[in-house]
């Protein structure tokens, strides 16, 4: 197991697992269960962007910089035309979003570029804080410097900064996965108050915007965005604590939250003024129950939370994971066109089969008519320009329910 620890939790009654998000077994704490917005009216060009030829205004200590409008964004979103078939939105997202030398962060940046896809990277603030400075972190209801995920080595912090920088220049979104990933015990994020969430968020932002002060590195380029303006949403550790997070998220002007557990493949609505975009139950081949659309939840129902299961079973598990993602996509695409959310971690669990499954699923999805591979931020850009009555109508479609008589007839019905 690498220093980042485990992230995730399982779903499925047959496996006696609950529909929760991610957990951890880290090196620093006790074990647990795991500046302008772009549009989204069409897909942009996602390549290896660069900030040369741009005016750069350093922010604060120079850890971040205002380099202007984010490149590689899709065209501005527009409302659906009367009777128009809704696009099929698919959002691939990554919890933690640190690079620990296994090459997974650049691998999926390259894959996204090859398929004109935007993604959301939920950066853990501790992944840009050197372990030597861990006393700067004061987690709510936990000892100073504690974390249920491991701190990264200095080299891995540098790699994380490199790929977060590239991700933003390529057109992806940088959200937050907060910091210490506390899933159990008296310090669990599930028990944090709105004020404690605000403290955790302020610290996550400070680690990202003050990494130069905290590391002393002068030869590393700044992140090319104003993180306070960039930050539009989050996913909490283990999908816990959303109820108390939402008041703080609204106060901060966040536009969405991707933390609620046990979502369905239906069109979303707002909670407390914030778009609620949960991971979703999807068909799990060979079983009567559904599995949450996250790599670890599939693992939990295959190798019972062990990240190093029986190698002889890896090929079958990889196929099953791929087919689960594909089944979830196909069900939405062929029926209610509900957005499809997939959560991942840059981990080599069970021989890396979940990374292969995610790649296989993306290749299956990409290029199909009406499909848009976007970030969460780009998706809510689209939601926010739609007629509320149209969105309300879309929300009447249940999981796997196609519009009777086709989309044109569906929208004409009272």
Secondary structure, DSSP 8 states (H G I E B T S, - for coil): --TT-------BGGGTB-S-------SSS---------B-SS----S----TTS--EEETTTTEEE-SS-SS-B-------TT----EEEEEEEEE----SSSHHHHHHHHHHHTT---EEEE-GGGGS-GGGGGG---TTS-TT--SS----HHHHHHHHHHHHHHHHTT-EEEE--SS---SSTT-GGG--HHHHHHHHHHHHHHHHSHHHHH--SSS--BSS-HHHH---B--GGG--HHHHHHHHHHTT--EE---SSB-SS---EETTEEE---BEEE-TT-SSEEESBHHHHHHTTSTT-SS--GGGHHHHHHHHHHHHHHHHHHHHTTT---EEEEE-S--GGGGHHHHHHHHHHHHHTT-TTEEE--HHHHHHHHHTS-HHHHHHHTTS-TT---TT-HHHHHH--
